[in-house]
Amino acid sequence: MPRRRVDLLAAGACLLTLVMLVAYLRLIHAQDGSPAAWAVAVLLVAAAGTAYATSRRASHRRPVLVACSVLLVGLGLLAILTIGLPIVLAGLLCLAAAARLTGPASG
C-alpha cells in the first residue's frame, strides 16, 4: 500500500484553523467590532504553517508543526470561553502530527 503524500492530521488542523478564522471574523463583524490584528495574525501564520506541513515531503515539518501547536493552543486557551476549544483541538492535531514523525529525515 503506497504511503499518502498528504498528512491528514496536518490537513485537518489547517482546515479547522481556517474555519475558526472565518468564524472569528464573522463573530466580531456581527458584534460591530474590529478583530484583534494579533489574533488574526496568529491564525493566519498557523494556517500557513499547517498548510506547509501537510506535505510529507516538506522539510522541517516537525518544528513547524510544534510551533503551530504552541500558537494554536496558546490562542485557544486565551479564547477558551468563546471560540477557543476548536482552536485548541487544531493545536492538538498539530502536536499529534508532529509526534508521529520519527527519525532525522522527517524533520
ZAMARDREN-367134 format. One record per residue (C-alpha): residue in one letter; x, y, z. Coordinates in Angstrom, 2 decimals. Example, Ala and Ser with C-alpha at 12.3 -4.5 7.8 and 13.67 -1.06 7.14 Angstrom:
{aa: a; u: 12.30; v: -4.50; w: 7.80}
{aa: s; u: 13.67; v: -1.06; w: 7.14}
This chain:
{aa: m; u: 0.00; v: 0.00; w: 0.00}
{aa: p; u: 1.58; v: 3.32; w: -1.05}
{aa: r; u: 2.13; v: 5.97; w: 1.56}
{aa: r; u: 0.00; v: 9.09; w: 1.32}
{aa: r; u: 1.69; v: 12.29; w: 0.23}
{aa: v; u: -0.63; v: 14.32; w: 2.47}
{aa: d; u: -0.59; v: 14.27; w: 6.26}
{aa: l; u: -4.27; v: 14.11; w: 7.18}
{aa: l; u: -3.71; v: 15.34; w: 10.74}
{aa: a; u: -1.92; v: 18.46; w: 9.50}
{aa: a; u: -4.58; v: 18.94; w: 6.82}
{aa: g; u: -7.31; v: 18.67; w: 9.46}
{aa: a; u: -5.52; v: 21.21; w: 11.63}
{aa: c; u: -5.21; v: 23.56; w: 8.65}
{aa: l; u: -8.88; v: 23.23; w: 7.75}
{aa: l; u: -10.01; v: 23.72; w: 11.35}
{aa: t; u: -7.75; v: 26.76; w: 11.73}
{aa: l; u: -9.19; v: 28.36; w: 8.59}
{aa: v; u: -12.75; v: 27.59; w: 9.69}
{aa: m; u: -12.08; v: 29.19; w: 13.07}
{aa: l; u: -10.52; v: 32.25; w: 11.42}
{aa: v; u: -13.68; v: 32.75; w: 9.38}
{aa: a; u: -15.86; v: 32.10; w: 12.45}
{aa: y; u: -13.87; v: 34.64; w: 14.47}
{aa: l; u: -14.15; v: 37.30; w: 11.78}
{aa: r; u: -17.89; v: 36.70; w: 11.38}
{aa: l; u: -18.46; v: 36.79; w: 15.13}
{aa: i; u: -16.59; v: 40.06; w: 15.53}
{aa: h; u: -18.36; v: 41.56; w: 12.50}
{aa: a; u: -21.76; v: 40.55; w: 13.91}
{aa: q; u: -20.89; v: 42.41; w: 17.10}
{aa: d; u: -19.91; v: 45.52; w: 15.11}
{aa: g; u: -16.37; v: 45.28; w: 16.44}
{aa: s; u: -12.96; v: 45.12; w: 14.87}
{aa: p; u: -10.91; v: 41.93; w: 15.11}
{aa: a; u: -7.70; v: 41.88; w: 17.09}
{aa: a; u: -4.93; v: 42.03; w: 14.50}
{aa: w; u: -2.67; v: 39.81; w: 16.61}
{aa: a; u: -5.31; v: 37.06; w: 16.81}
{aa: v; u: -5.88; v: 37.17; w: 13.06}
{aa: a; u: -2.10; v: 37.09; w: 12.52}
{aa: v; u: -1.71; v: 34.04; w: 14.79}
{aa: l; u: -4.47; v: 32.19; w: 12.94}
{aa: l; u: -3.03; v: 33.12; w: 9.53}
{aa: v; u: 0.51; v: 32.08; w: 10.50}
{aa: a; u: -0.79; v: 28.80; w: 11.93}
{aa: a; u: -2.89; v: 28.16; w: 8.82}
{aa: a; u: 0.13; v: 28.79; w: 6.59}
{aa: g; u: 2.35; v: 26.59; w: 8.73}
{aa: t; u: -0.10; v: 23.72; w: 8.82}
{aa: a; u: -0.69; v: 24.03; w: 5.08}
{aa: y; u: 3.08; v: 23.78; w: 4.56}
{aa: a; u: 3.35; v: 20.78; w: 6.89}
{aa: t; u: 0.52; v: 18.97; w: 5.12}
{aa: s; u: 3.01; v: 17.76; w: 2.51}
{aa: r; u: 5.00; v: 14.80; w: 3.79}
{aa: r; u: 7.88; v: 15.93; w: 1.55}
{aa: a; u: 8.22; v: 19.31; w: 3.26}
{aa: s; u: 11.46; v: 19.75; w: 5.14}
{aa: h; u: 11.32; v: 20.95; w: 8.76}
{aa: r; u: 7.77; v: 19.65; w: 9.22}
{aa: r; u: 8.23; v: 18.77; w: 12.89}
{aa: p; u: 9.42; v: 22.23; w: 14.08}
{aa: v; u: 6.70; v: 23.92; w: 12.02}
{aa: l; u: 4.02; v: 21.65; w: 13.48}
{aa: v; u: 5.31; v: 22.18; w: 17.02}
{aa: a; u: 5.36; v: 25.96; w: 16.52}
{aa: c; u: 1.82; v: 25.89; w: 15.12}
{aa: s; u: 0.74; v: 23.74; w: 18.05}
{aa: v; u: 2.13; v: 26.25; w: 20.54}
{aa: l; u: 0.47; v: 29.17; w: 18.75}
{aa: l; u: -2.90; v: 27.46; w: 18.42}
{aa: v; u: -3.08; v: 26.01; w: 21.92}
{aa: g; u: -1.98; v: 29.35; w: 23.38}
{aa: l; u: -4.58; v: 31.31; w: 21.42}
{aa: g; u: -7.22; v: 28.69; w: 22.11}
{aa: l; u: -6.62; v: 28.90; w: 25.85}
{aa: l; u: -6.89; v: 32.69; w: 25.73}
{aa: a; u: -10.22; v: 32.36; w: 23.92}
{aa: i; u: -11.45; v: 29.26; w: 25.73}
{aa: l; u: -14.68; v: 30.90; w: 26.89}
{aa: t; u: -15.74; v: 31.74; w: 23.33}
{aa: i; u: -14.21; v: 30.05; w: 20.28}
{aa: g; u: -11.14; v: 28.59; w: 21.94}
{aa: l; u: -11.98; v: 24.89; w: 22.15}
{aa: p; u: -11.79; v: 24.17; w: 18.39}
{aa: i; u: -8.57; v: 26.19; w: 18.21}
{aa: v; u: -7.06; v: 24.09; w: 20.99}
{aa: l; u: -8.19; v: 21.00; w: 19.07}
{aa: a; u: -6.37; v: 22.25; w: 15.96}
{aa: g; u: -3.25; v: 22.73; w: 18.08}
{aa: l; u: -3.53; v: 19.19; w: 19.43}
{aa: l; u: -3.87; v: 17.86; w: 15.88}
{aa: c; u: -0.59; v: 19.63; w: 15.06}
{aa: l; u: 1.04; v: 18.08; w: 18.10}
{aa: a; u: -0.22; v: 14.62; w: 17.15}
{aa: a; u: 1.11; v: 15.05; w: 13.60}
{aa: a; u: 4.50; v: 16.15; w: 14.94}
{aa: a; u: 4.61; v: 13.25; w: 17.39}
{aa: r; u: 4.11; v: 10.73; w: 14.57}
{aa: l; u: 7.25; v: 11.90; w: 12.80}
{aa: t; u: 10.30; v: 9.81; w: 13.58}
{aa: g; u: 13.94; v: 9.83; w: 12.61}
{aa: p; u: 16.26; v: 12.60; w: 11.44}
{aa: a; u: 14.91; v: 12.64; w: 7.86}
{aa: s; u: 11.42; v: 13.68; w: 8.99}
{aa: g; u: 12.41; v: 16.95; w: 10.39}
